[in-house]
Amino acid sequence: MLKDKYNMTQEQNIFYAKRNIVDSMWKSANLEGITIKGRILCLS
């Protein structure tokens, strides 16, 4: 069994996961040469 490493609430964990997905897509687009003028965040 894994121990709770970061001590986050479920709400914090979900926010972090969504933010991580958005950041990952943004970085992938930059690597592929796709220009993104601003980050669009829909984290609600």
C-alpha distance matrix in Angstrom:
0.0 3.8 6.6 9.7 11.9 15.2 15.5 17.4 18.7 18.5 22.1 21.6 18.8 21.1 24.0 22.3 21.2 24.9 26.3 24.4 25.7 29.3 29.2 28.1 30.9 33.4 32.6 32.9 36.2 37.5 36.7 38.6 41.5 41.3 42.8 41.0 43.2 40.5 37.0 36.8 33.9 33.2 30.1 31.0
3.8 0.0 3.8 6.6 8.3 11.6 12.5 14.5 16.3 16.4 19.8 18.8 15.9 18.6 21.2 19.1 18.4 22.2 23.3 21.3 23.0 26.3 26.0 25.1 28.1 30.4 29.5 30.1 33.4 34.5 33.8 35.9 38.7 38.5 39.8 38.0 40.0 37.4 33.9 33.9 31.0 30.5 27.4 28.6
6.6 3.8 0.0 3.8 5.9 9.2 9.6 12.2 14.3 15.2 18.5 17.3 15.0 18.2 20.4 18.4 18.5 22.2 23.0 21.4 23.6 26.6 26.2 25.8 29.0 30.8 30.1 31.1 34.3 35.1 34.7 37.1 39.6 39.3 40.3 38.3 39.9 37.1 33.7 33.8 30.7 30.3 27.0 28.0
9.7 6.6 3.8 0.0 3.8 6.0 5.9 8.4 10.7 12.0 15.0 13.6 11.7 15.1 17.0 15.2 15.7 19.4 20.0 18.9 21.3 24.1 23.7 23.7 26.9 28.5 28.1 29.4 32.4 33.2 33.1 35.5 37.8 37.3 38.0 35.8 37.2 34.2 30.8 30.8 27.6 27.2 23.7 24.7
11.9 8.3 5.9 3.8 0.0 3.8 6.0 8.7 11.9 13.5 15.9 13.6 11.9 15.5 16.8 14.3 15.2 18.9 18.8 17.4 20.2 22.8 21.9 22.0 25.4 26.7 25.9 27.5 30.5 31.0 30.9 33.6 35.7 35.5 36.0 33.9 35.3 32.4 29.1 29.6 26.6 26.7 23.4 24.8
15.2 11.6 9.2 6.0 3.8 0.0 3.8 5.7 9.3 11.4 13.2 10.5 9.4 13.2 13.9 11.6 13.2 16.6 16.3 15.4 18.5 20.7 19.8 20.5 23.8 24.8 24.4 26.3 29.0 29.4 29.8 32.4 34.3 33.8 34.0 31.7 32.7 29.7 26.4 26.8 23.7 24.0 20.6 21.9
15.5 12.5 9.6 5.9 6.0 3.8 0.0 3.8 6.8 9.6 11.7 9.6 9.3 13.1 14.0 12.7 14.5 17.6 17.7 17.5 20.4 22.4 22.1 23.0 26.1 27.1 27.1 29.0 31.5 32.1 32.7 35.3 37.1 36.2 36.4 33.7 34.6 31.3 28.0 28.0 24.6 24.4 20.8 21.5
17.4 14.5 12.2 8.4 8.7 5.7 3.8 0.0 3.8 6.5 8.0 5.8 6.0 9.6 10.4 9.6 11.7 14.4 14.7 15.0 17.7 19.6 19.6 20.9 23.6 24.6 25.1 27.0 29.2 30.1 30.9 33.3 34.9 33.8 33.8 31.0 31.8 28.4 25.0 24.7 21.2 20.8 17.1 17.7
18.7 16.3 14.3 10.7 11.9 9.3 6.8 3.8 0.0 3.8 5.4 5.2 6.1 8.7 10.0 10.6 12.3 14.4 15.4 16.3 18.5 20.2 20.9 22.3 24.6 25.8 26.7 28.4 30.4 31.6 32.7 34.7 36.4 34.9 34.8 31.8 32.5 29.0 25.5 24.6 21.0 19.9 16.2 16.0
18.5 16.4 15.2 12.0 13.5 11.4 9.6 6.5 3.8 0.0 3.8 5.5 5.0 6.2 8.6 9.8 10.5 12.4 14.2 15.2 16.7 18.6 19.9 21.0 22.9 24.5 25.7 27.0 28.9 30.5 31.5 33.2 35.0 33.4 33.6 30.6 31.5 28.1 24.5 23.2 19.6 18.0 14.4 14.0
22.1 19.8 18.5 15.0 15.9 13.2 11.7 8.0 5.4 3.8 0.0 3.8 5.4 5.3 6.3 8.6 10.0 10.8 12.3 14.2 15.7 16.9 18.4 20.0 21.6 22.8 24.4 26.0 27.5 29.0 30.5 32.1 33.6 31.6 31.5 28.3 28.9 25.4 21.8 20.4 16.7 15.1 11.3 10.7
21.6 18.8 17.3 13.6 13.6 10.5 9.6 5.8 5.2 5.5 3.8 0.0 3.8 5.5 5.1 6.1 8.6 10.0 10.5 12.1 14.3 15.5 16.3 18.1 20.1 21.0 22.2 24.2 25.8 26.9 28.4 30.3 31.7 30.1 29.9 26.7 27.3 23.8 20.3 19.5 15.9 15.2 11.5 11.9
18.8 15.9 15.0 11.7 11.9 9.4 9.3 6.0 6.1 5.0 5.4 3.8 0.0 3.8 5.5 5.1 6.2 8.7 9.9 10.4 12.4 14.4 15.2 16.3 18.6 20.0 20.9 22.4 24.5 25.8 26.8 28.7 30.5 29.1 29.3 26.4 27.6 24.3 20.6 19.9 16.4 15.7 12.1 13.1
21.1 18.6 18.2 15.1 15.5 13.2 13.1 9.6 8.7 6.2 5.3 5.5 3.8 0.0 3.8 5.4 5.1 6.2 8.6 9.8 10.7 12.5 14.3 15.3 16.9 18.6 20.1 21.2 22.9 24.7 25.9 27.4 29.1 27.3 27.6 24.6 25.8 22.5 18.8 17.5 14.0 12.6 9.2 10.0
24.0 21.2 20.4 17.0 16.8 13.9 14.0 10.4 10.0 8.6 6.3 5.1 5.5 3.8 0.0 3.8 5.5 5.3 6.1 8.5 10.1 10.8 12.2 14.2 15.6 16.6 18.3 20.0 21.4 22.8 24.4 26.1 27.4 25.5 25.3 22.1 22.9 19.5 15.9 14.8 11.2 10.4 6.8 8.3
22.3 19.1 18.4 15.2 14.3 11.6 12.7 9.6 10.6 9.8 8.6 6.1 5.1 5.4 3.8 0.0 3.8 5.5 5.1 6.0 8.6 10.0 10.4 12.0 14.3 15.2 16.2 18.1 19.9 21.0 22.3 24.3 25.8 24.4 24.4 21.6 22.6 19.4 15.8 15.6 12.4 12.5 9.4 11.7
21.2 18.4 18.5 15.7 15.2 13.2 14.5 11.7 12.3 10.5 10.0 8.6 6.2 5.1 5.5 3.8 0.0 3.8 5.5 5.1 6.3 8.8 9.9 10.5 12.5 14.4 15.4 16.5 18.5 20.2 21.1 22.7 24.7 23.2 23.8 21.2 22.8 19.9 16.2 15.6 12.7 12.4 9.7 12.1
24.9 22.2 22.2 19.4 18.9 16.6 17.6 14.4 14.4 12.4 10.8 10.0 8.7 6.2 5.3 5.5 3.8 0.0 3.8 5.4 5.2 6.4 8.7 9.9 10.9 12.5 14.4 15.5 16.8 18.7 20.2 21.4 23.0 21.1 21.4 18.5 20.0 17.0 13.3 12.2 9.2 8.6 6.4 9.3
26.3 23.3 23.0 20.0 18.8 16.3 17.7 14.7 15.4 14.2 12.3 10.5 9.9 8.6 6.1 5.1 5.5 3.8 0.0 3.8 5.4 5.2 6.1 8.5 10.0 10.6 12.3 14.2 15.5 16.7 18.4 20.1 21.3 19.6 19.5 16.6 17.8 14.6 11.0 10.8 8.0 9.0 7.2 10.6
24.4 21.3 21.4 18.9 17.4 15.4 17.5 15.0 16.3 15.2 14.2 12.1 10.4 9.8 8.5 6.0 5.1 5.4 3.8 0.0 3.8 5.5 5.1 6.0 8.7 9.9 10.5 12.1 14.2 15.4 16.4 18.4 20.1 18.9 19.4 17.0 18.8 16.2 12.7 13.2 11.1 12.2 10.6 14.0
25.7 23.0 23.6 21.3 20.2 18.5 20.4 17.7 18.5 16.7 15.7 14.3 12.4 10.7 10.1 8.6 6.3 5.2 5.4 3.8 0.0 3.8 5.5 5.1 6.3 8.6 10.0 10.6 12.4 14.4 15.4 16.6 18.6 17.1 18.0 15.7 18.0 15.7 12.2 12.1 10.4 11.1 10.3 13.7
29.3 26.3 26.6 24.1 22.8 20.7 22.4 19.6 20.2 18.6 16.9 15.5 14.4 12.5 10.8 10.0 8.8 6.4 5.2 5.5 3.8 0.0 3.8 5.4 5.2 6.2 8.7 9.9 10.7 12.5 14.4 15.5 16.8 14.8 15.1 12.4 14.4 11.9 8.4 8.4 7.2 8.8 9.1 12.7
29.2 26.0 26.2 23.7 21.9 19.8 22.1 19.6 20.9 19.9 18.4 16.3 15.2 14.3 12.2 10.4 9.9 8.7 6.1 5.1 5.5 3.8 0.0 3.8 5.5 5.1 6.1 8.6 9.9 10.7 12.4 14.4 15.5 14.3 14.4 12.1 14.0 11.8 8.7 10.2 9.5 12.0 11.9 15.6
28.1 25.1 25.8 23.7 22.0 20.5 23.0 20.9 22.3 21.0 20.0 18.1 16.3 15.3 14.2 12.0 10.5 9.9 8.5 6.0 5.1 5.4 3.8 0.0 3.8 5.5 5.2 6.1 8.6 10.0 10.6 12.4 14.4 13.6 14.7 13.2 15.9 14.3 11.6 12.8 12.4 14.3 14.2 17.9
30.9 28.1 29.0 26.9 25.4 23.8 26.1 23.6 24.6 22.9 21.6 20.1 18.6 16.9 15.6 14.3 12.5 10.9 10.0 8.7 6.3 5.2 5.5 3.8 0.0 3.8 5.5 5.1 6.1 8.7 9.9 10.6 12.4 10.9 12.3 10.8 13.8 12.7 10.2 11.0 11.4 13.1 14.0 17.6
33.4 30.4 30.8 28.5 26.7 24.8 27.1 24.6 25.8 24.5 22.8 21.0 20.0 18.6 16.6 15.2 14.4 12.5 10.6 9.9 8.6 6.2 5.1 5.5 3.8 0.0 3.8 5.5 5.2 6.4 8.8 10.1 10.8 9.2 9.6 7.8 10.6 9.5 7.5 9.5 10.6 13.3 14.6 18.2
32.6 29.5 30.1 28.1 25.9 24.4 27.1 25.1 26.7 25.7 24.4 22.2 20.9 20.1 18.3 16.2 15.4 14.4 12.3 10.5 10.0 8.7 6.1 5.2 5.5 3.8 0.0 3.8 5.4 5.1 6.3 8.8 10.0 9.8 10.7 10.0 12.8 12.2 10.7 13.1 14.0 16.7 17.5 21.2
32.9 30.1 31.1 29.4 27.5 26.3 29.0 27.0 28.4 27.0 26.0 24.2 22.4 21.2 20.0 18.1 16.5 15.5 14.2 12.1 10.6 9.9 8.6 6.1 5.1 5.5 3.8 0.0 3.8 5.4 5.1 6.3 8.8 8.7 10.9 11.0 14.4 14.4 12.9 14.7 15.8 17.9 18.9 22.5
36.2 33.4 34.3 32.4 30.5 29.0 31.5 29.2 30.4 28.9 27.5 25.8 24.5 22.9 21.4 19.9 18.5 16.8 15.5 14.2 12.4 10.7 9.9 8.6 6.1 5.2 5.4 3.8 0.0 3.8 5.4 5.1 6.3 5.1 7.4 7.8 11.5 12.1 11.4 13.1 15.0 17.3 19.1 22.5
37.5 34.5 35.1 33.2 31.0 29.4 32.1 30.1 31.6 30.5 29.0 26.9 25.8 24.7 22.8 21.0 20.2 18.7 16.7 15.4 14.4 12.5 10.7 10.0 8.7 6.4 5.1 5.4 3.8 0.0 3.8 5.4 5.1 5.5 6.6 7.6 10.7 11.8 11.7 14.4 16.4 19.3 20.8 24.5
36.7 33.8 34.7 33.1 30.9 29.8 32.7 30.9 32.7 31.5 30.5 28.4 26.8 25.9 24.4 22.3 21.1 20.2 18.4 16.4 15.4 14.4 12.4 10.6 9.9 8.8 6.3 5.1 5.4 3.8 0.0 3.8 5.5 7.6 9.7 11.3 14.5 15.5 15.2 17.7 19.4 22.0 23.2 26.9
38.6 35.9 37.1 35.5 33.6 32.4 35.3 33.3 34.7 33.2 32.1 30.3 28.7 27.4 26.1 24.3 22.7 21.4 20.1 18.4 16.6 15.5 14.4 12.4 10.6 10.1 8.8 6.3 5.1 5.4 3.8 0.0 3.8 5.7 9.0 11.2 14.7 16.2 16.1 18.1 20.1 22.5 24.1 27.6
41.5 38.7 39.6 37.8 35.7 34.3 37.1 34.9 36.4 35.0 33.6 31.7 30.5 29.1 27.4 25.8 24.7 23.0 21.3 20.1 18.6 16.8 15.5 14.4 12.4 10.8 10.0 8.8 6.3 5.1 5.5 3.8 0.0 3.8 6.2 9.3 12.4 14.6 15.4 17.7 20.2 22.9 24.9 28.3
41.3 38.5 39.3 37.3 35.5 33.8 36.2 33.8 34.9 33.4 31.6 30.1 29.1 27.3 25.5 24.4 23.2 21.1 19.6 18.9 17.1 14.8 14.3 13.6 10.9 9.2 9.8 8.7 5.1 5.5 7.6 5.7 3.8 0.0 3.8 6.4 9.9 12.0 12.8 14.6 17.4 19.9 22.2 25.5
42.8 39.8 40.3 38.0 36.0 34.0 36.4 33.8 34.8 33.6 31.5 29.9 29.3 27.6 25.3 24.4 23.8 21.4 19.5 19.4 18.0 15.1 14.4 14.7 12.3 9.6 10.7 10.9 7.4 6.6 9.7 9.0 6.2 3.8 0.0 3.8 6.4 9.2 10.9 13.1 16.3 19.2 21.7 24.9
41.0 38.0 38.3 35.8 33.9 31.7 33.7 31.0 31.8 30.6 28.3 26.7 26.4 24.6 22.1 21.6 21.2 18.5 16.6 17.0 15.7 12.4 12.1 13.2 10.8 7.8 10.0 11.0 7.8 7.6 11.3 11.2 9.3 6.4 3.8 0.0 3.8 5.7 7.2 9.5 12.7 15.7 18.2 21.4
43.2 40.0 39.9 37.2 35.3 32.7 34.6 31.8 32.5 31.5 28.9 27.3 27.6 25.8 22.9 22.6 22.8 20.0 17.8 18.8 18.0 14.4 14.0 15.9 13.8 10.6 12.8 14.4 11.5 10.7 14.5 14.7 12.4 9.9 6.4 3.8 0.0 3.8 7.1 9.4 12.9 16.1 18.7 21.6
40.5 37.4 37.1 34.2 32.4 29.7 31.3 28.4 29.0 28.1 25.4 23.8 24.3 22.5 19.5 19.4 19.9 17.0 14.6 16.2 15.7 11.9 11.8 14.3 12.7 9.5 12.2 14.4 12.1 11.8 15.5 16.2 14.6 12.0 9.2 5.7 3.8 0.0 3.7 6.4 9.5 12.9 15.3 18.1
37.0 33.9 33.7 30.8 29.1 26.4 28.0 25.0 25.5 24.5 21.8 20.3 20.6 18.8 15.9 15.8 16.2 13.3 11.0 12.7 12.2 8.4 8.7 11.6 10.2 7.5 10.7 12.9 11.4 11.7 15.2 16.1 15.4 12.8 10.9 7.2 7.1 3.7 0.0 3.8 6.2 9.7 11.8 15.0
36.8 33.9 33.8 30.8 29.6 26.8 28.0 24.7 24.6 23.2 20.4 19.5 19.9 17.5 14.8 15.6 15.6 12.2 10.8 13.2 12.1 8.4 10.2 12.8 11.0 9.5 13.1 14.7 13.1 14.4 17.7 18.1 17.7 14.6 13.1 9.5 9.4 6.4 3.8 0.0 3.8 6.6 9.5 12.2
33.9 31.0 30.7 27.6 26.6 23.7 24.6 21.2 21.0 19.6 16.7 15.9 16.4 14.0 11.2 12.4 12.7 9.2 8.0 11.1 10.4 7.2 9.5 12.4 11.4 10.6 14.0 15.8 15.0 16.4 19.4 20.1 20.2 17.4 16.3 12.7 12.9 9.5 6.2 3.8 0.0 3.8 5.8 8.8
33.2 30.5 30.3 27.2 26.7 24.0 24.4 20.8 19.9 18.0 15.1 15.2 15.7 12.6 10.4 12.5 12.4 8.6 9.0 12.2 11.1 8.8 12.0 14.3 13.1 13.3 16.7 17.9 17.3 19.3 22.0 22.5 22.9 19.9 19.2 15.7 16.1 12.9 9.7 6.6 3.8 0.0 3.8 5.8
30.1 27.4 27.0 23.7 23.4 20.6 20.8 17.1 16.2 14.4 11.3 11.5 12.1 9.2 6.8 9.4 9.7 6.4 7.2 10.6 10.3 9.1 11.9 14.2 14.0 14.6 17.5 18.9 19.1 20.8 23.2 24.1 24.9 22.2 21.7 18.2 18.7 15.3 11.8 9.5 5.8 3.8 0.0 3.8
31.0 28.6 28.0 24.7 24.8 21.9 21.5 17.7 16.0 14.0 10.7 11.9 13.1 10.0 8.3 11.7 12.1 9.3 10.6 14.0 13.7 12.7 15.6 17.9 17.6 18.2 21.2 22.5 22.5 24.5 26.9 27.6 28.3 25.5 24.9 21.4 21.6 18.1 15.0 12.2 8.8 5.8 3.8 0.0
